[in-house]
Amino acid sequence: MSLAQNERPEAPSRDRPWLIRTYAGHSTASASNALYRANLAKGQTGLSVAFDLPTQTGYDSDHVLARGEVGKVGVPVGHLGDMRALFDQIPLEQMNTSMTINATAPWLLSLYIAVAEEQGADVSKLQGTVQNDLIKEYLSRGTYICPPAPSLKMIADVAEYCYTNVPKWNPMNVCSYHLQEAGATPEQELAFALATAQAVLDELKPRVPAEDFPALVGRISFFVNAGIRFVTEMCKMRAFVDLWDEICLTRYGIDNPKFRRFRYGVQVNSLGLTEQQPENNVYRILIEMLAVTLSKKARARAVQLPAWNEALGLPRPWDQQWSMRMQQILAYETDLLEYGDLFDGNPVVDAKVEALKDGARAELATLEGMGGAVASIEYMKSRLVDSNAERLNRIEAGETVVVGVNKWTEGEPSPLQTEDGGIMTVDPAVEADQIARLNAWRDARDDAEVAAALEGLRKAAREGENIMPASIRAARAGVTTGEWAEEMRKTYGTYRGPTGVSASMSNKTEGLDDLRDAVNAVSDQLGRRLKFVVGKPGLDGHSNGAEQIAFRARDCGMDITYDGIRLTPQELVSSAQRDSAHVIGLSILSGSHLPLVKDTLAQLRDAGLENVPVVVGGIIPEDDANMLLDMGVARVYTPKNFELNSIMKDIVELAKTNTSV
């Protein structure tokens, strides 16, 4: 045997894998810390923190609006002590941490920096990201606090502070993820995200010396979505790369290609995960991951995958581990990272990329003509609602096939849904425990230091200074999340975003003649137009479902009231009373349905409206649905109830039973 035959082939060079993350956080800071350390031990290479809704919207855990929401969709972080517990035994100087936080991004980053300082870290070496994209919050996710102009100013405050003090930190993820979740087409996702990036860079450019601006542009990153049409999604990512390079070069004159690089993280699509046959979601997640990894030219820098059961509720640690193993197998077992781009020069791919770019440029030109992203918020919101309605229409009509939902619906029960229902639930006692810790924190801190820190925060906000230095001082002094946000509310005011649901009937929904006849008939019996009040109690800002219910009800001829997100049960009852509702619909996706519905029903009884039928929609486990029905709810709808016309028929029938009219 020759030497050549004995020699082992030289191992091919491999690209470095993307950051492997899971989006996680629940219950308490200490419980989330245990989850993070366990995931890191299993091979996760970065952290992605989910905060609960009170933290995201700037309320302490004992605020009336936080009731039922504490620890449900993420971890509550009310002060420096919570942040300290969240990262206990995790050396932040060595970690890459993504924090999905927007309205309170300056504050949570301040707490993070303060904890890193306590650990003895060199703050200039911290690596990670705050999402810090408020424009998409007005369009799709709803965790905004202040109006657009001061929100844009605070985004720029974070970026300006980081480029000097925390230069390896990404001060903003321009986030198109939730745009797709709200129904955006690929062209809309491209255009709306890039318009947001332009708005931020236009705000930042006058703040820094011209010679420093290119490096600051280079720190802006993106967070995107990848849906099931993975060829289109892969081409979308290549289009993002080209368009961002084009914008940086032509609009901002960035000559260094390093600073024009499109840097993005991704979570693949959650909108398409199904409650029916949920085990099918594993395949969907894998296929969607390919869209952001196969093309080297447009490969994600960080990937986090949902779990197979997120359409059912909160995933368990094992479910998250399964999604993480999917990433590890692709990154380490396959030969994907040994090759250059697989699609360069492919005529089919090139043609699709050019078509997406042309569509995005046209939409960008429209936004530019309206004055840019901030001036176009209402237009973009209405476009998203319309696009989502068209998407749902195609599913209902069977034009878009969703396996297990509108085709091949018969199947075996999933063995993955064990005695715990296949999901993790948050102990209701968590909220009381968190409030007790919050009160103990307030009692132990130095009141004079807190007062001085709040005064400094007030002065910085009032005088237009960069909010970050004063926020870091407030973090060290023991100020709480709610106290920080309250100073922002006092200075800048609060904001209610557009709903995207106009009062005018759409002509896009077909096959409604029978429903319109039924609405007309019951309206004649009632003596006036059937009044349907749609509301979102609590802090849940994911309004897509409520918007589509209101949209369809309007097109069926009902008189609707939909005032948007974040209403208290009292506000909803007042609305029902003022508008003489025949039926009330509540949408709650945060897991807080039991306490919020119980409170709403009690207030309806107090107002003498106990005979008004109430329907509830959300991600609601079967046991909880039965409890809601026992409370007096007339109907419960979950994601499996995708046929909106069936829901409309129920509402018509329920209106006949309203004995309060």
N, C-alpha and C positions, 0 to 999 in steps of 0.2 A: 504494500500500500504506500503510495507516495505521500510526501509531506503535505502536498496540496490537499490530498484527500483527508488527511488527519486534522488539518486546520479548521477551526470553527469559523464560520462567516462572521465578519465584523458586524456588530450590532448597529442597526441604523440609528441615526440621531433622532431624538424625539423632542417635540415641543413640550414646554412646561404645561401641565394641565391647568385648566381654569380653577378658580376658587370653588370649592365644593361646600355648599351651605344648605341648611334647612331653615325655613322661616318659623321661628319658635318663640314662645313666651306664653305663660298662663298663670293664673292663680295668684302667686306671690313671687317676690324677687328671689327668695331662697329656693323655692321649688323650681323656678326657671333656671337658676344657677346650677342646680343639680342636673337638669336636663342638658344644659350647655356643656358641662364637663363630661357627661356621659357621651354626648355626640362627638365631642372632640376626641375622646378616647377611641371611638369607633372609626376615626379617620376623617372626620369633617375638618376642613382646613380654614374655615372662616365662620364668623357668627353673623346671624341675621336676626335682629331683635324685633319682635312684635309687641307693641304696647297696647294696653287696653284703651277703650274709647274715652274714659275720663282723662287719661294722660294725654291722649292725642288732641283732645279739644280743650284742654286747659282747665280742668276742674279737679279739685281734691276729691278723695274717695267718699267724703261725707256730704258732698253737695247734693241737693235734691235731684239734679239731673243725672247724677252718677248712680242713683238707686237701681239696683239690678244689673248694672253694667260692669262692676268692679271685677277684674281678672278674667273676664269672659273671652274676649278675642285677643288677649295679650296680657302682658305683665303690667301691674300698676306701679308706677314710679312717681312718688309724691314728693321726694326730697333727696338730699344727699345720702341719707342712710339707706334708702331703697336702692339707689344706684351702687352704693358700696356693697350691699348684699348681692346684687345681681351679678357682679363681676368678682366676687370673692374667689381667691386662689386662681384667677385667670390673669396672667400678666399682660396688661394692655399694651405695653410697648412692643410686645411680640405678636399681638393679635391684629387681624383685619376684621373690623366690626362694621356691619351695615345696620343702620337704625332707620326703620321705616317710620319716619316722623316728619311732620310738615309744619303745621301752625305753631307748634311748640318746639320746632327744631333748634332755634338759638338756645333755648333753655336746656333741652336734653343734652345737647353738645356741651354746654357749660357744665352740667353735672358730670358728664363723662370726663372732661378735662380735669375737673376738681378731683375726681377719684384717681385718675392717672397720676396727678401730682402727689396724692397721698401715698400711692404705691412707689413713689420715687422715680417714676418714668420721666424720660426726656420727652416733653410734649411735642417737640419738633419732629419726633420720630413716629408719632401716632399715625396709623393707617386705617382708613375706613371711609364711610360715606354716611351723610344724612340725606334723606330723600329731598326734603326742603323744596318741593314743587307745589306751590299753592294754586297755580292756575288750573291744573288738572283736578284739584280738590273742588273748585267751583263747578267743574264739568261733570265729575263722575263719582267722587268718593265722599265728599261732604264733611271733612274734618277741619274746615277753615274756621277762623275766628274773626279776623279783621277784614276790612275791605281790600280790594286788589292793590291799590297804590301803596299803602303802608306794608302790606304783605310782600310786595316786590322789593320794597326798601329793606325789609328784614332779611330776605333771601340774599340780597347784595351785601348786607352787613356780615353775614356768615362767611360769604366768599372772600370779602375783603380781609376779614380777620384771619381766615385760615391761610391765605396765600403768604402772609407775613409770619404768622405764629405756628401754624400747623401745616406746613407746605405739602406734606404727603397725603393730606386728607382731601377727599372729594367733597366740596361744600354743597353740591347739589346733584341729584339724579333727576334729569329731565325725564319725567315718568309717563311713557305712553302705555304702560301696562293697563292701567285702569280705563284708558280711553277704549281699548279693545274690549275690555269687560263691559263697557257701557254701549257697545255695539258699533264702534268705529270700523269703517272699511280700512284696508291697508293704506290707501291714499290719504284718508283722514288722519290715521294714526301717524303717518310720516309728517304730514303738514302741520297738524296741531302741536306735535311735540317740537318740531323745528321752530315753529313760530314762538313757542314758549322760550326756547333757548335764546332766540334772537332778542326777546323782550328783556331777559335777564342780562345778556351781554351788553345791550344798549344801556341798561341801568348801571352796569359796572364800569363801562369804558371811561367815563369822566372821573371816576374815583381813584384811579391808579395812574402812575406815570406811564407814558406811552410805551417805553421800553419794557415795562413789566406786563403789559396787557397780554401778549402772546402766551406767556407762561400761565397766566390766570385762565385764559381760554382752554389751555391744555388740561386744567383740573376739572372742567365741567364734564360730567359723565351722564349716561343715560340708563334708564331701567325700562326694559321692553317686555312685550308679551309675544308668545309664539303659539299660534293656534294649530288646529288639526290639519289645515291645508298646507302641509309642510313645504311643498315646492314654492308656493306663493310666499310663505313666511320666510324661507331662506332667501328668496329674491328680494323680499322687503328689507332684509338685513343688509344685503349688498347695496340696495338703493340708499339706505340710511348712510352707509359708509361714503358713497359717492356724493350725496347731497350735502352732508356735513363738511366734507372736504371743500366742496364748491362754495358753501356759505362762508367758511372760515377764510378762504382765499380771496373771494371777490367782495364780500361785504365788509370784512374786517382786516383784510390785507395781511393775514398771517402767512409768512413766507416759509417758516420752518415746518416741514411735513409732520414732525413729531408732535407739534401742538395742534395739528389738524386731525389727529387720529380719533376715530370714532370709538370711544371706550364705553362698553356697556355691560351691565349685568342683566339677568333675565330670570323671571319666573314664568314657567309655561302656563298655558291657559287654564283658568279655573272655571270660566263661564261654561265651557263644554263638558265639565264633569257631570255625570248623571247619577241621580238617586236610584234610578232603575238599573238593575244589573251593575252595581257599582264596581265589581271586579274588572269590568271592561275598561275602566279608567286607567288601569296600569298600562295598557297598550297605548291609550291616547297620550299619556304622559311621556312614554318612551319616544313615540313618533314625533311629538312636539319638541322634545329635546334635540332630535336630529337636526331640526331646522336651524338651531343656533350653535351647532358644533361641527357639522359636516364641512362647511365652507371656511377654510382657514382665513380668507380675506375678511370674513365677517363673523368670526368666532367670538362668543361671549367671553368676557374676562371673569365672570362669576355666574354660577348657575344655582338656582334653588328650585326644587320641584315640589309641587303639592303632593299630598298623599292620596291614595286611591279612594279614601273615604271622606274627603272634605266636603262633598255634597251632602253628607249625612250629619256631620258635626266635627268636633275637635279631634284630630288624629291622636292616636296613642304613640308612645315612644317607638314601638315596633313598626308602626306604619311609617313613621318618619325614617326609621332605619332602612326600610325597604326601598324608599325613594332615593336615599343616599347611596345604597348599594348599586342602584341603577347607574348613577353617575360614575361610581368607582369602576364598574365593569367596563363601561365605554372608554373611560380615560386610561385605565391601566391594563386591561386584558386585550383590547383590540389594538389594531395597528393604525388607528385613525391619526394619531399625533406624529406619525413617521413620514407623512407625505405633505406636499404643498397643496395648494388649493385644487380641489377636484373639479371645479366648474369653470375655471378661466377658459375663455374661448368657446364655451358651449353656446351655439346660436339660440337655442330655446331659452336658456337662462338669460342671455344678454337681451333678447327681445322683451322678456317679461320685466327685467330690471328697468329697461328704458321706458316701458309703458307705465310702470309704477312711478318713476321719477317724473314723467310728464304730467301724470295726474296730480302728484303732490305739488309740483311747481304751480299748476293752475290754481289749486286750493290755496297755496301760500300767497299767490298774487291777489286772490280775493281778500284774504285776511289783511294783507299789507294795505290794500285799498280802503279797508275799513278802519285803519289806524293801528294795526298790529294785534297781538294776542289779547292784551288786556281789554282793548276796546271791542273785541269780537267775542267776548265770553258768552253773551246771550245767543249770538248766531251759532257758535260752535255747539252749545248745549242743545239747541233745537235740532241741529244736524245729527247729533248723536242719538237723540230720542227717535228721530225719523228712521235712521239706519237700523237701530235696534228693533223697531217695529217691523221693518221689512224682513229682518233676519227671522223673527218669530213667525211672521206670516209664511215664510218659505218652509219652516219646520212643520207648522200646522197643516200646510197643504201637501206635505210629503215631498216637496221639491228638494229640500235638503234632508238627506237620510241621516238619522241618528240611531245607531244600532241599539236595540233594547228599549227605545223610546217611541219611535213612530214606525219601526220596522223590526221584525224578528223579536217581538216582545215576549214571547213565551220562553221560559228558561228555568233552569234548576235554581233552587235557593242557594245563596252564596254561603259556603262553609266559613268564610272569613268573618262573617257577622256572628260573633259568639255570644255568650250569655250577657256580656256587657253592652250589647247592641252594636258592637263594632266601632265604638267611639269612646273618647274619654269625656267625662263630665266634670265640671268644676263644682266643688263642694259649696253649697250656699253659705256655709259659715265663713268662707274666705272673706266676704265683704266686711262682716263685723270685726274679724281679726285685723284686717287691714286698717279699718277706722280706729281701732284701739291703738295700733302701732303709730298711726298718724297723730293721735292725741298725745301719746307719750312723747313723740318727737317734739311737738309744739311745747309741751311742758318743760322739756329738758333744755331747750335752746335759750340763748341770751336774747331777751326781747329788745334790748337797746341796740344790739348788733343788727337784728332783723329790721328794726325800724330805720336805722341808718342805711342799710342796704336797699330797702324799698325806696327810700327817698332818692338815693343815687340812681336807681333804676328809673324812677319817675322823671328825674331831671334829664337823664340821657334820652328817654323817649320823647319828652316834651321839646327838647332843644335839637332834636334831629341827629344826635350823636350815634355812632356805631353802638348797637345795643349789647354787643358781646362782652366787653370788659366789665360793664356793670352787672351783667347776668352772671358772670363767673364769680364776682364778689358776692352776689346774692346767694349763689349756690353754696359757697363756703360758709356763709352766715347762717344757713339753715332755712332759707325761704322755701316755701312749698310751690309745687306746680301751679296750684290754683291762685296763689298770691301773685306769682309772676305774671300769669295770663291776665289776671284782673287789672294789673297796671297797664297792660297792652290794650285791654278793652276800654279803660278809662281814657287813655290818650288817643287811641285811633278809632274807637267805636267798634261795633259788631256789624255783621253783614249777613244778609240772606240772599243766597244765590238764586238764579233763575231756575224754574222747574223744567223748562223745555217743553211743557205741555200747554199748548195754546187753547183758547176757548173755541176756536174754529174747527169744525168737523173736517177730517181728512177724507180724501177720495181714494186713498191708497189701499184700504182694506176692503177686500171683496167678500161676497157671500154673507152679508149682514142683513139682507132684506127681512128675513123671518124674525131676527132679533129686534130690528127696528119696529116691525109691526107689533111685537110683544111689548116693547117699551112704550109704544104709543097707546096700546090697549090698557096697560096697567096705569099709565099716567092719567088716562081718561077716568078710570075707576077712582084714583086717588084725588082727582080734582085739580091736579097740577103736575108738572113734569117730575118724573121720578128723580129724587135727589139722592145722590150717592156721595158720601164724604169719605175721601181716602186720606189716611194719615200715617205718619211715621213717628210713633212715640219713642222717647229715649234718645240716645246719642248716635244710633246707627245711621250712617250717611249713605249707605249703598242703596240708592233710590231706584235702580233700574226696574225692579219688579213693580214698585208702586207706580212709577211713571207709565209702564206699559198697561197696567190695569186701568189707570185713569184715561190713557189714550184710547184704549178699546171701548171703555164705557162711554166716553164722549162720542166715539164714532157710531155707537149703537143708539145714540139719541138721548142718553141720560144727561141730566144736569149735574155736573160734577163740581166738587170743591176739592182741590189738591193744593195745599199751601207749602209743600216741600217738606224738608227734613227737620229733625230735632225739635219736636214739639212735646210739651209736657202733656200727660193725660188730661190735666185740667184745661189746657188750651184746646185740645181736640174735642172735649165734651162741650166747651163753650162754642166751638165752631158748629158742632152738630145741633146744638140748641138754637143758635142764631140762624142757621140755614134750614132748620126743620128737616133734618135728615130722615130719609126713609130707611136707609141701610148705611152702616159704617164699616169701612174696611181698614184694618190695621196691618202694616207691613213691618216685620221685625226680623232681621237676619243675624243679630249679634248674640243670640242665645238667651236674651233677657226677656223672652216672651211671657213667661209665667208671672213674674212680679208686675210687669208693665200692663198686661191684660187684666190682671186681678185689680190693679189700681184703677184702670179705666172703667171697668164694669162697676166698681163701687161708686165711682163718681157719677156714672150715668144713673145709677139708682138714686143717688142723692139729688140729682137734677130732675128726677121724675121721668127719665128716658129709658127705664129698664126694658120697655117693650120694643125699642129700636133694635133690630137684628144686627149682630156684630159678626163679621167674618175676619179671619186672621190668616196671614200668609207669612212663610219664612222657612228657615232650615230647622224643622221641628221634629224631634224623634217621636215615634208612635206613642210611647207612654205619655209624653208631654201633650200630644194632641188629644189623647183621651181625657187628660186632666182639664184641658181648655174646654172641651165639650161639656164636661161635668160642671164647670164654672158657669156655663150658660152661653158659650160661644156657639153660633149657629153652624158655621162651617170652618174647617181648617184646611188650608192649601199648602202644599210643599212643592219643591221643584218638579216632582213627578206630574203635577197638574199643569202641564204645559199648554193644554188646549184652552185658550182664553175664552173662547165662545161658550164653553161649558160653564165656566165661572160666571159669565154674563147671564146665562139662563138661570143659574142659582140666584143671582141678585134680583132678577125680575120676580122670581117666585117668592123670595124672602120679603120683597117690598109689599106683597099682598098680605103678609102676616103682620105687618106693623100696625098694631092696634093703638098706637099713640096718636094717629092722625084721625 
